Amino acid sequence: MTKKQTTTTSWRRWLTPAILVALPSLSLIASPTGANAAPITVRSVAAAVTAHPSTAEMAFANDVNELGDQTYPTVYAGDELMADGQTNIYIAPGNSSALVSAIQSLSSSANAPYSLISAPRSYAALNALSSAVAHHLSRLHAAGLQLSSWAGNPVTGKIDVSLATLNSRTSRAQADRTVASIVSPAIDITATNAGPVTLLPDRYHDTQPYFGGDNIQHTANNVTFECTAGFEVFVGTTPVMLSAGHCGSATWDNGTTSNEIGVTGQLHFKDGSKRDVQTIKNERYFQDVWGGAFGDPAVGLTVHGGFTGYVSVGGLITYDGSVTKEVRDVKVVASGDNVCVTSEGATICHLIKTNLNNQSGKQACQRGDSGGPVYEYAFGNGTQVKAAGLVEASDSSHCWATELASDLSETGSSLATG
C-alpha cells in the first residue's frame, strides 16, 4: 500500500537472542456461595443467540470490565463473555446497587444479555492477593517452588498459580501447604508443569514513516536481538513508538536493513513498576499497523481507537508480532491488574492472558513478537482496529499481552489514531 503523510489525532515479552535471527449487600442476588453460585439472569433481550458474540456484545463486556475495574473494584469481581454473547458478571459482597444500575444502563444501550453471579472476593481483594504472591516470590523460590504465572479467579475468589515445574521430592499437597503458609490459603496451584514463561522480543523492510508491527533489531557482541514495534503514541506532542521494555535499550534498525527505526527513550522494566514497556523515538512513525497472516501480503490497518481498560475474559483478540504475523480470534482467559508473569528476574502484572492458539489451532505468538500490536477488529469494516496492548510472553499453553491503558499511563502518552 502507499504510505500516507503523518497526520494524527490524539486518543485517550518476547525477546530472543540468536545469531543472525535473534521474542462482586446486593439485594438482587443471594449471598456468595463460591464456585457453585447459580447465575441469576437480570435482563432478557430479544436479540437472537448466535454462535459467536456480536460486536455490540463484545463492546458491552469490555465496557463492564472497564466500569468494574476502574469505578467499582470493591464490589466488582470480574466478568466473562460467553460464546452465545451473554456476559457473566461476578459481584462480591457489599453495596453494589450503583454498579448494578450502571450495568443495567449499559445493557439497555447495547441490547446485550448478561447474568449477575455472586462471587467470594472483589477485584480489589484479588489484586491484593496477587500483590502478596509477587511480594513472596523469593521465599517461594527458596522453598523450592518456581512460579511462572498467576491470575485472579473471580469464580473461586482465589489466585490461580502455575508452577514452571514441581520438584520430584515435593508432593502437590506439600506445595499447597507451602503456598498457604507463605502467602495465603486463598491460592490454588492449578498447574505444576507449565514450564517457564518466555519473554518474546516484516515487517522486515520498511521505510519512514514506520508502522506498528515492524520488525526491530539490534546487535550487541555479535548477537542480534529481535522484537516488534507496537503502536504510535504521543508523549506531549512528540510522536514515538511503543515496544516491550524487556527488549532492552538500544538503537533499533528495521529488520535486516540498515534503516534506523529509532532509539530507546523511556524504559520501564525491572524498575518496580511491574510494567514492561519502552518508547522508541527520533524517527517518523504512523498510526497504522501491519496486518496480514503469515504467507499473505502485508496490508496497512488503521488504528481507529483504543481500549481504556482490559479486554474482557471470553473476548477474541488479534496478535500481530513481526515473526508470527497476524493471528485473529485468540480467546482471552484472564485479564486484570492481578494477572502476572515472572521471568528473567522480573515480575510483570496488569496483563491480558490468552490461549496459545486461536480458535482454529494456529499459534498466536512466538520469539521475536515481543512488543508487537495486540488489537480487536471492532469497527466492522475489516480495515480499522482497536488497540488493546502489546505482545508480552508465552509458555507452553498461553500467550500474554500488556494492557494498553497501563502502557499509556506508564509512559505518559496518548494513542495516535486515524
Sequence and secondary structure as in RCSB ss.txt:
>XXXX:A:sequence
MTKKQTTTTSWRRWLTPAILVALPSLSLIASPTGANAAPITVRSVAAAVTAHPSTAEMAFANDVNELGDQTYPTV
YAGDELMADGQTNIYIAPGNSSALVSAIQSLSSSANAPYSLISAPRSYAALNALSSAVAHHLSRLHAAGLQLSSW
AGNPVTGKIDVSLATLNSRTSRAQADRTVASIVSPAIDITATNAGPVTLLPDRYHDTQPYFGGDNIQHTANNVTF
ECTAGFEVFVGTTPVMLSAGHCGSATWDNGTTSNEIGVTGQLHFKDGSKRDVQTIKNERYFQDVWGGAFGDPAVG
LTVHGGFTGYVSVGGLITYDGSVTKEVRDVKVVASGDNVCVTSEGATICHLIKTNLNNQSGKQACQRGDSGGPVY
EYAFGNGTQVKAAGLVEASDSSHCWATELASDLSETGSSLATG
>XXXX:A:secstr
        EEE    EEESS      TTS    GGG   EEEE  SS   SS  HHHHHHHHHHHHHHHHH TTT
EEEEEE TTS EEEEE SS  HHHHHHHHHHHHHHT  EEEEE SS HHHHHHHHHHHHHTHHHHHHTTEEEEEE
EEETTTTEEEEEEEEE TTS HHHHHHHHHHHT SSEEEEES     EE    SS  SSEEET EEEEEETTEEE
EEE   EEEETTEEEEEE GGG S EEEETTSS EEEEEEEEESSSSS   EEEEESS EEEEEEE  TTS  EE
EEEEEE SS   BT EEEEEETTTEEEEEEEEEEEETT EEEETTEEE SEEEEESB TTS B   TT TT EEE
E  SSSSSEEEEEEEEEEE SSEEEEE HHHHHHHHT EEEE 
